[in-house]
Amino acid sequence: MRMPFFFSLFSSSKNDGFRLSIPFLIPFFFFSNPLLAKVKIGKEKKSKYEVLFICTPPISVKSVHLAGSFNLWNKTSLPMHSMRNRNQWYLSLWLKPGKYSYKFVFNGRVWRRDLENPRKEPDGFGGWNSVVIVVGKKTKVFLKRGDNQILATMIEHIPSFPGPEDRIVFQDIDSSGNALLRIQCGENDISKIQAFVLENRSYYPLKILLQKDGEEFWEGKIPFYRDFHYYFCIQDGSKVVYLSAKGVSKRKGPPFFFSRRRIQSFETPRWLWKRVFYQIFPDRFYNGNPAKDPPGTRPWGSKPTFHTFFGGDLEGVLAKIDYLKGLGINALYFNPIFKAPSCHKYDGEDYFEVDPHFGGNQVFQKLAKKLKEEDIPFILDGVFNHTGVKFFAFQDILKNQEKSPYRDWYHIHRFPVKVTMPPPYEAWWGFAHHPQLNHKNPKVKAYLMKVARHWIEKGASGWRLDVPNEVFHAFWKDFRKQVKGVRRNAYIVGEIWEDGRSWLQGDEFDGIMNYQWRNHVIHFFLEGSENASEFARFLTYQSLRYPQVTLTAMMNMLSNHDVPRILTVGKGRIKKVKQAVVFLLTAKGVPTIYYGDEVGMTGGKDPMNRKCFPWNRKKWNERLFRFYKKLISIRKKHLLFALGDEEYILLREMPRLLIIRRSWKGEVSYILFNNQAKPQKLELPLKNWENKWTIWMDLIKEKKWSLVTLENGQKGLFLALDPFQSMILKGMPNRKT
C-alpha cells in the first residue's frame, strides 16, 4: 500500500487556498458557495487514489463528460454529475499513481481543457490537454537506501501478461533471447535485488533502470533459455526479505514461473527490422497521368487548401520508384487510396475500389506487382471507424430514411437524416461528412473484415488503422485474426496518440504510431525544453511499459499528414533537425519518413503540411537530402539499430549531451548528441571487452578515432563534438598483419 497524501491544484477564483480532505468535499459542494480546487487528490485505497475533477463551463450546458488517458479518451464513458442549481459538474475517479491527461466534453461535442488547471501539455492537434499527476510524494521523504528498512507495500512484480493498468511489463524477453525480470519498488528504498533461478540454483543481479514519481524500477537479464521458476532476494543494509508468488516475506515462498511460450506467443513481423518506411500522400506526391485528374485540379505546387486537388496518383508512384530506391526506401505507407470525393480520401465511398483519379484497381495491381518485384512491401490506411456520406449504406439511409435496411449501420439519433451541422447521427469529431459506423452490427463487421482480407490478398503487407481508439477492442481482436489469417506476418499499426498498452496485449495491434516518442524528440532536440536526463528517462520508461516485441514495431516518425513538418517545428534550424533524423534512424522501432522531409519541405498544420512534392531539384536542400540518404544506408546496414539494447550515458556537467550505447550479439555502437550551441570535449570510457577495437569510426563524417588511455587509466576515446553535432561510433575490425 502506497502512503496516502493530499495534493491540490487551486482555481483562479477569489477563494483560492481551501484545502479539504475528500470525505468532506461532496457535502461542501452542495451546501457552500465558494469555488474549490479544480482537481483534488485525496484518500488512498488498494494502491489507488481518489481524484476529484470539478468543471465550471463558461456557459450553461446540458451535459459534461470527462475524457482522458485514464479511459482511452472515450467521450461518453465518464459522465460528470451536476451540482444542485449551479453550473458546476464533478466526478470522482480512483487512479493509480502516474501522469494523466484529460479534457472536458460539453454536450457530447465540444472538447475543452481545464482552464483552471495550470498543468498542460500539447494535445497533438495544436491545442492543449490538461494534466494531473497522482504521485505518493511522502515516499520520497521517508525512504532511504541503506537504513535497514524496506517498505514492502511498494514492492510489485506481476508475472502475468501486463494489463493496461499495470505500470510496466514485469516479464519479457529481449532481442538476444535473455529473460527479463523487473521489480517496481519505492524510490531510494532498496540497495540490492537478486533473482534466484531454481533450475540452475543461480543468483542473477538486478540493476536500477529508472527512478520516477517516487518509484524505482529494477531489471535483471537472465541468460536461461527455457522455462524456469524463480524468486527474489531483496536487501537493504542488514534487512533481507524474499518476494515470491505469495508476496513479500521474511521466508522463501512458492516461486514465480517464467513461461517463454506465453511471452513468445505475441509475435510482430520480423521483416520490419530491415525496413525504412516512406509515407506517401497520393494526391501530393507525383502526377503520373494528368488525363485522370479530377475536375478543378490546381497547378502542381500551388498553395493547398483543405479541398484542393493536385492530380497525384498511383502511376506517379510507379514513375518514382527509382527515386525511392535511390534514397534507400524499402517500404511504403499510403494514406487512403480508396474511392472518395475528397483529396485526402478519409471519407470513403467504396472500400473495394481504388479511386479512379488515382488510377483505379488496375493501376493498383500494376503497382503492387512492381513493388513486390522490387522487394518494397506496402501498407494501406484503413478508415474503418467511419465512412463518407457517399458510401452506399449511408446513401440508402438518405434516400429511404427509417425504411432503409442500413439504418442500423450507423448511430442515428433521429430522423429525418440530413447532412447538416450538427448532424443527427454520431460522426467523427462531430463532422457531418464522417458518419461513424456501428461496429456492433454483424453486417458492418462482416463488411469491414472482408475489406481487410481483400487488400491483403491483393498484395498489401498490412494496415495502418485510422482513429482505432473510437472502435471497441473486440472488433480489433477479430480484425487481427482475420488479417493474420491471410498473411501471418502482416503489419498492423494503430493511430494512437496517447498510451497504447490497451491495444498492445498480443491480440490486437503490432505497434502504434509513436506520437509520444515524437513529442519528446521535439522537446529534447528542437525545443530544448527537456535535457538529456529527462529525455532518457522518458525513453527508458516507454521501453518498460511496452512488450519488447512491440518496440520493434512502433511507427516512429518526425512528421506526417496530421502534424507540422519537422523542419517547420524546428524553425528551419537544420543542425537541430539533423540530430532528430539521426535519432529517428538509429532508434529501435520502424523509422518512417514523410514524403518530402528529405528534401527540406516545410509546412505547419493541415493543409500546409500536405504540399506538393517539389520535383524541381533546384528547390531541394541537397545537403539534407544527402544526409537522409546516408543515414538510411547506415540504418539498413546494421541490424544493431533495430534490435540492440539501449544504455543511456549521462554526464552531470553536460546536461545537453546524450550518449546512447547500443549493443546486440557482440556488435556495439555509441551514438552521441551534443544538443547545444557550444563545442564539447569528453572522455568516453569503453567496456573492457570493447578494447579489441583500437579504431572507432564516426559513420556520419567517416572520421576515425583511436583508442587511448584516459586520465583514470581506463581505455576509451577522447572525443570532440561541434555544436549540435551527432556521432555514430562503431569499432572497426583490426587489419590482420
N, C-alpha and C positions, 0 to 999 in steps of 0.2 A: 504493500500500500504506500503510495507516494504521499509525502507530507502535504497537508492542505495549506492553502494560502488565499489571500484576497488581493485582487488587482483591479484597478478601475481606470476607465477612460472617461473623463468627465465631459459633459456637454458644454456648449458655449453660452449657456443661459446664465442669468444673474445668480442662480442658486448653485453654481459650481462649488464642489467641496463636500457634498454629502457622501458619506461612506457607511453603508448599511450592510449587514450580513443578509444572506439570501433568505433565511426564514422570515424576515420581516419585510422583504421587498414588495411582495404582491399586495398585502393589505395596505402598505403605504401608498402604492399607486392608486388604489381605489378611494382612499379617504384623505388624501392630501393633495395640495395644488402644485408644489414645486416640481420642476423637471429634474429627473435624476440622470445618472450616467447612462450613456447610450449602450455600453457593453459592460457587464459586470460579471466577474468570475468569483464563485464562492465555494460552497462546501464540496467535499470530495467523497466519492463512493466507488469502490471497486476500481481504483486507478483512473477514474474519470472525474471531471469537474463540472459542476453546474454552471452554465454560461447563459446569462440573461441578455437578450437582444431587445432594444427598445427603438421604435421608429415613430417619428412625428412627421408625416407627409406635409409638404408645403401647401397642399390643397386638400380638400375633402375627397376621400377615395372610398370605393366600395369594398376593396379587399387589398391586403398586403401579404405577400408571401416572402419567405426567406430562402434564398438560394445561394449556394456556395460550394466550396471544395468538400465540405462535410456531407453533402447529399448529391454530389456529382452534377451540381448546377441544375438540378431539376426545379423548374419554376412553379410546380404545383404541389409538391410533396410536403412542404412545411408551411401551412397557413398560419399566420400570426393572429393573435387574439386582440379584439378591440377593447379598449378600456371604456368604462361607462361614461357616456356623454362627453367624451373627449376624442379628439383626432389623434390618438396615440394607440400604438399597437405593440404587443410584446409576445415573446416566445422564449421558452427556456429549453436548452439542449444539454445533454450530458456528453462531454467531449474529452478525449484523451489529451495529454499534453502535446502540444505541437502548434504549428502556424496554420491558420485557416483564413482564406479569403472569402468574401461574401458580398452580396448586393441585396437590395430590397426590390421586389417586383410589385408595382402598383397596377391594380385592375387586370392582372394577368398579362400585361403587355409592356409596360414602361419599366425599364431597369434603371435603378439609381443607386449610387454608392451612399454610404452613411456619411453625410456631410459633417456630422458632429463627432466623428471619429478621425483623429488626425493621422492615424496609421493608414497608409495606402500603398498600392503597387500597380504598375501598368496592367491593363486587362488584355493587352494584345490587339485591341481594336482602336487604339488611340485614346481610350478613356482610362478609368481607374477602378480597381476593386478596393473595397475596404479590407483591412486586415486586423485580426485579433490573434494574439499569441497567448496560448494557455501553457504555462510552464510552472513547475513546482520550484519556486525560487528559494525556498528555505533549505532545500537540499544543498545548494551551493555554499551555504553558511556553515552547516553543521558537519559536512563530510570532509574528512582529511585523511589523505593516504598515510599509512604507517602508524595510525593511532590505536591499532589492535581492536578496531570496531568495524563491523560490516553491517550495512543496512540491507537485510535480506529481502525486504519487501520491494526493493528497487531492482532486484536481480530477475532477469527474464530470459528464458530460452524456450522457444516453441518449435518442436521438431516437425510438426505437420506443415503441409504446404501453406504459405502465408496467405491470410485473407486480406482484403483491402484495408481493414482497420489495424493490422499489425504494423509496427513501426519499420521493421526490417525483415529481410529473409534470413532465417537462422541456420538453415542447412542449404548448401548449394555445392556445385561442382565447377571448378574453374576450367579455363580453356586447355590446361595441361592435364586435366583429369584428377587433380587433387580434390579431396573432400574439403569443404569449407564449413567450419563451425563458428557460430557467433554468439556472443552474450551481450545483453544490454544491462547496465547497472548504473549506480549513482556516480556522478562525476567526482573524481578525486577520492574515491572510496576504497579502492582495491589496489594492492601492489603487485599481485601475481595471480594468474589463472593458467591452469594446465588441463588439457583433456587427456583422460586415461582411456585407451582402447583395450578392451578386454581380450580381443582375439590375438594380439601380439604382446599384450601386457606392457605397453609402452606409453610414456607420457609425451605429450606434444604441447609446446608453449603457445599461448595466445598473446597477441600484442594489441595495444590500443590503436585503433584506426581513426577515431573521431570523438571529440567532445562537443556536445551541442545541447543547449537548453537544459542544463542540469543533469544530463545523462551522458553516459560513456559507452562506446561500442568497441568490443574486442573481437578479434578474428584469429583463428588458427587454421593453418593448412596441414591437412593430414594426408601424407602420401600412401594411402591404403586404398587399393583399387577394387575392393569388393564390399559387400555389406558388412557392417560391424556394429558392435554395441559399445557404449561409452558413458562416462560420467565426468563431471568437472571437479577439480580440486581448486578451491578459491581461498586465497590467503591475503591477509593484511596484517603486517607485523607478526605477532605471535598467534593471531586469531586464524583458525582454519575451519572452513565449512565445506560441505560437499553439495553439489547440485546434481540431482538425479531426477528420474521420472516422477518422483513423488514430491519434488521441491527441494528447498534448502534445508539441510540438517547437519548436525554435528557428526552423523554417521553416514556411511555409504548406503545408498538405497538402490532400488531396481534401476538398471541402466536405460539410457535413451537408445533408440535404434536408428541407424543411418541406412536408408534404402536407396541404392543407386537407381534401381529400376523405376522407383516413383519419380525421382528427380529427372531422370533422362527420358521419361515419358513425354515431357514437354520439349518438343523439337522445333527449332526455327531453321529456315533454309540456309544451308551452308554455302550455296552459290553466292550469297550476299557478301561473303568475306572478301571476295576479289573484285567487287564492283564499285564503280563510281557512277552515281545516277546523275541524270540531266533532266530537269523538269521543263517541259515544253507546253506553253500556252498556244494551242494550234493557230488561232486567228492572227497571232502576232509574230510567229517565227519566220515563215517564208511563204510567199505566194508562188506555188508551183504551177498553177493552172488558172490564170485570170478569167478564162471562159466560164468558170464555175463560181465566180464571185457573186455574192448576194447583191440585190439592188441597193444602191446608195453606198457602195463600198468607197471609202475615202482613200486618197493618195497615201501610199506607203510612207510612214514616218511622220505624218501629220499628228497634231495633238489629239490624244484619245479622249473619249468621254465614256460614260458607263454603257453606252449603247452603240458605239462606233464599230463598224466592220472594216477590216483592212484586207481581207482576202487570203490570209494564211490558211494552209490546208495540209493534208497528209502527203500530197505529191510534193509539197515543199520540203517535208521531212525527208522523203526519198531523195530529193535533189541534194540534200545537205548531209547525207550520211558520211561522205568523205570528210567533211568539216568536223563532224563529231568524232570520227575515228582519229583524225589528226590531233584533236585536242586530248584524246585519251579516254573519251567517254565509252563505257561498255555496258550501260543500262539506261533505260528511259522511263520517265513517269509522265504520262499525258494527262493534262487537265481534260474535262469531259469532251468526248468526241461524238456522242450520240445526238440524233436529230433533236433540235430545239430552236426556238425562234431567236434567242439571244446570241450575242457574240461569245459569251462565256459558257453557255450550254448547261448551266446548273438548273435550268428549268426544262427538264426532259420532256419530249413529246413522244418519242418512240425509242425504247431501250434496245430494240433488236436491229436498229438501222443506224449506221454511221451517217452523220449529217451530209446531205448531198453537196453542200458547199465545201465540205472537207474532202469530197471525193467518193462518198458512199462506201458500201460494203466491198465493192470490187477493188477499189484502191486500198482499202484496209487490208484485204487478203494479200495484195501485192506487197504492201509494206511489211506485213507480218512475215511473209516468206523471205524477204530480203534481210530483215533484222535477224531472223534465225540463221541465215547463211553467214552473217557477219558475227554471230555469237553475241548479239545485243538483246538480252531479254527486256521486256517492257511490261509495265503495269498500267492499269486504267483507273480512272477516277469513277468510283461508284457512288452515285447520288441516290441512295435508297431511303433516305428519310422523307423526302418529298418529291413531287413531280412539278411540272409546269401545268398551266391551265389548259394547254392544248393536248395534253395526254388524253388518250381515248376515253378512259374511265371518267375523268372529270368533265370532258365534253358531253358525255352522255348525261351526266347529272345536270349540267346547264340546260340541256335540251329537255329532259324528261322530269327533272326535279324529284319529287317524292317517289315517283313511279320508276325511277332509274334502278336497274338491278345492281348498280355500282355505288349506291348511296352509302353503303357501309364500308367502302374502300377508304373513306376519309372520315374525319371527325367533324361532322356538320352540326352546328349549334341550332340552326333554324332555317326554314325555307321562306321565301324563295332564295336560292343560292345565286348570288351575283358576284362578279369580281370587283369588289369595292373595298374601300378602306374606311373603317376596319372591316375585315372580311367576316362573314357569318360562319366561318369554319376555322379550325386550327390551321395555322400557317407558320412556316419557319420565320421566326423573329417577327411575326405579325405581317409579313409581306404577302399581299393577296395573291401574287403570281407564283407563290411557292406553297401550295396546299400540302399539308402533312398527311402521309399515308397512315392508315390504321393497320399496324403490323400484327394485331391480334386476329385479324380476319384471315382465315386459312387460304382464301383465294389470293389475297395480296401477297401473303408469304410465299405461296407456290409460284406466283408470277416472278417475284424477285429472285427466288432461288434458281429458277430456270434461267433468268438473265445471267446470274453469277456463274452458273455452269457453262452456259453457251459461249461466253467470250474466252473462258479458259480453254475450252475445246477448240476455239478458233485461233489460239496461239498466244493469248496473254499469259504472262507469268505471275499475275497476282492482281490485287485490288488495293487502291488507296480509298478509304471509306470516308465520305463527307459527313460531317456532324453526327457521328455514330452515338454520341452521348445522349441524343434525343430519341434513341430507339432502345427498347428494353433488352436486357442481356440475353434472355433465352433465344431471341432471334439470332443474335450473333453467334451463339453456341451452335445452332443448326447451320448457320452460314458457313462456319469453319468446316463442319463435317461435309457439307456439300462441295465446297471448293477443294478441300484437301482430298476428297474422294475422286475428283477428276485428276488433280495434279498434287501429289503428296507434298512436293516442295514449293508450292505456290506461296507467294509472299502476301500476307495480309497486314496492312498498316492502317491505323486509325487516326483521324484528325482529332486528337485530344489535346487541349490547351493546358490542362491542369494535370494533377496526379493521375497516372494511367494504370495504377495497380489493379483496379477492378476489372480491366479488360485483358490483363496480362497474367491470368491464372492458369494458362495452359490449354484453355478450351475456347478462346475467342481470337484475339489478335496475336501476331508475332511481335509487333512493335507498335510504337506510336510516333507521330510527328513530334519531334523533341523540342517543343516550344520553350519549356522551362530551361532547357540547356541553352537555347539561343539567347534567352533573356540574360542569362548570367555571362555568356560570351560577350554580349554587348556591354554589360556592366563593367567587366574587367578590361577588355581590350580597347573599347571605343570610348566609353564614358568616363572610366576611371573611378566609378562610384564604389567599386569593390577592389580591395587589394588582393595580392596573391594568396594570402592565407584564407580569406573569405571565399575566393573562387574555388580553391582546392577543397574547402570544407563542403561546398555545395556538390562538387563532383564526387567526392567520397560518399556523401550521404545518398546521392542518387544511385550510386553503384551498390549500396547496401539495401536499398528499398526495392530494387527490381531483380528478378531472377537473372542469373548470368547470361542465359541463352537469349534473353530479350535485349540485353545491352548491345549485342552484335547486330540486332535487327531494328534498332532505333533509327528513324529517319532524321539525321542531323542536317540542318540547313541554316544558312545565314540570311537568305531571302526566299520569298515565294510570292504567290499571287495575292495573298491576304495581308502581307506586312510590307513596310517600306523596304526598298533595296538597301543592301548593306553599305554601299558607297554613300548613299544619302544619309543613312543613320550615322555613319562616320564622318559626315560633313566634309567629304572629299579628301580626308586625310589618308592618303594611300598607304603610308607606312603602318598605320594602325589597322587598316583593313587587311593588309597582307599578313599581319600577325594572326588575325582571326581566320584567314584562309589556311595558314599553316596548321592552326589548331584543328580546323574542320577536317583536314586531310591526314592528320596523324592521330585523331581521336578514335576510340572504339565506337562502332556504330556504322551506319550507312551514309557516307558523305553524299549530299545531294546539292547540285549546283543549279541555280535558277537561270534559265536561258538569258544570256547577255551579261551576266555578272562578270564573266571572264574578260569582257572587252570594255568594261567600265560603264555599263548602263546605270543610270540613276533613276530615281522616281520615289515619291512619297507614297501616300495611301492610294488605294484603288480610286481612279483608274490609272494614275500616273506610274504605278509600278507594273503596268501591263502595256508598255510602249512597244512599238515595232522594233525588231532586231535591226540594228544599223549595218546592213551588209556592205555599205561603202567603207572599205578598210581605213580610209583616211580619218574616219570618226572613231576609230578604236584607240584604246590605250594599249599600245603594243607591248609595253613593258609588263603591264598587268596580265595581258594575255599569255605572254611567255612564262610569267611566274605561275599562273594557274597550270599551264601545261607541264611545267617541271614538277610541281607538287603532286599533280595527278600521277605522273610517271613514278615518282618516289613511292606514293601510296601503293600502287599496283605491284611494285617490285618486292615489297616487304610485307608479308602476312603478319608480321610483328605488330603493325599498327592496327590491324583489325582485331587481333586476338590477344595481344600481350597484356600482362598485368601492369597496373599503374602504381607508381610510388611518387608522391609529391614531396619535393625537397624545397624547404623554405628557409630563407636567411632573414633573421630578425632585423639586421641592419639594412636589408634591401627589400622593403615591403612590396615593391613593384617588380620584383624579379621572381619568375616562376620557373622551376625546373621539374620536368616530368621524366621519370625513369620508366621506360617500357621494356619488358623482358618476356621472352617466350622461347621455350625449347633451346636454351643456350644462346639465343640472339638477344642483344641489348642495344638500346638507343637512349640517349639523353637529349631531350628536347628543351631548349631554353628560350624564354621570352623576356627580353628587357623592355618592359612596358613603361618607359619613361623617357623624358627628353634629354637625359644626360647619359654619357657612356658609363659602363661598369666593367671593373676588373674583378675577377674572383678566382679562387682555387676550388676545383671540383674534385673531391676525393673519390676514388673508384673502389669498388669491392675487390678483394684480393684476387679472386679468380678472373677478374676483368683485366688484370695487368698483362695477360697474354697478348693483348692488342697494344703494341707500342706506338702505333699511329692511329689517330682518330680523324675521320673526315667529316666536315660540315657538308651535308648533302645539298644544301641550298647554294652556298657560294663555292662549293668544291674546294675549300681551303683545308689544309691538313694541320693537325695539332699533335705534338709529340708528347708521349708520356714522360712526366718529370717527377722528381721527389719534392713534395710540398714541405712547407715550413714545419709541419708536425711530424715529418719523417715518413708520411704515408705517400703511396704512389697516387698520381692523379694528373689532372690537366690544369694548366694556368691559362685562363681564357679572358678575352677582352671583347665586349659587345658594344656596338654602336647604339645610339638612341633608337629605340623601337626596332631593334634587330631581333630576329629569331634565328636559332640554330637547330639543326637536326644532326646530332653527332652519332656516328657509328664506328665501331672498331674495324680497322682494315686488316685483312688476312696478311700475316707476315710472309714475305717472299722467302722461298727456300734457297739456301745458298749451296 
